[in-house]
């Protein structure tokens, strides 16, 4: 089950927003850090995959890849390289893995880039405030302060962060995220071996790895989604 919004709880739950909020929930903070560390491992594996795609010509390409700013630009460069160097079967698997990574990566990005808070009413949880909610709140505070400065009073109460955009993370939620990221790291490890095997021509080993990869629930689901998407596209073209 995904993390639930704070709005699903009763309205009188207090909130403490602080860059040090995680200090009062050290076990949960360690679980959040584990998710961030797992994503760093996945990114390292992506670089290893790129290295094995290029072989001895990889140094310059890796320097260029590292110089790209933003995940989208790096993903586009990696995808272009995969399309030009991989066998069609491997490229299809690569597309499936990167699609899963896009879905799972959103979990990690929330852990790394959103604002954390705690509540004494929820001692077993960390509260995650989305970037949009934090930005909206800061804008509303600024508008409220300008109203107070211009009129000496405000027609509205002091703003609050939308509780629909605050999510409750207990140990279960962190464990589920980290398990997904761990499976994604394993997919990258197996795919990296597939790319290496393609280069040294070990088809028997590659077949076994390929079968293992494609048997994973996430890749099976993505394959089904892609088939349905292509069927719809073909129907529209007819």
Order of alpha helices (4+ residues) and beta strands (2+ residues): beta-beta-alpha-alpha-alpha-alpha-beta-beta-alpha-beta-alpha-alpha-alpha
